[in-house]
Amino acid sequence: TNNLYGTLDGDNLEATLRPAPYLEPQGRRVKLGSVFPIGNGMPENFTIKVGTRERLNADPNWSSETEPETVTGAAMFHVSGRSAEFEMVIPVAEEWARVEKIDVKSRAEGVR
């Protein structure tokens, strides 16, 4: 290194966030209702898609990308599977600071 100080400027690049898969306890199937990203300085424009699996070693079956509702900020899904994973895409030049977690509203399927 030449010990020079440098800075970056310009628009943010596209960001793709994929948290750890979501599993219901005791291996139950999960039916997803809504997905709500939580963080400081959240972006106004982003999309979320969900991938469900019937077997943990199978490739996920991805839904189409969904924009969150303007009033609640949650993306609504009606999908089910043994596990679910999420992909959040923040577009180029969108201002944002930090995404801490994704809150999932779900219920176990096949249980009375």
Buried (B, 14 or more C-beta within 10 A) or exposed (E): EEEEEEEEEEEEEEBEBEBEBBBBEEEBBBBBEBBBBEBEEBBEEBBBBBBBBEEEEEEBEEBEBBEBEEEEBBBEBEBBBBBBBBBBBBEEEBEBEEBEEBEBEBEEEEEE
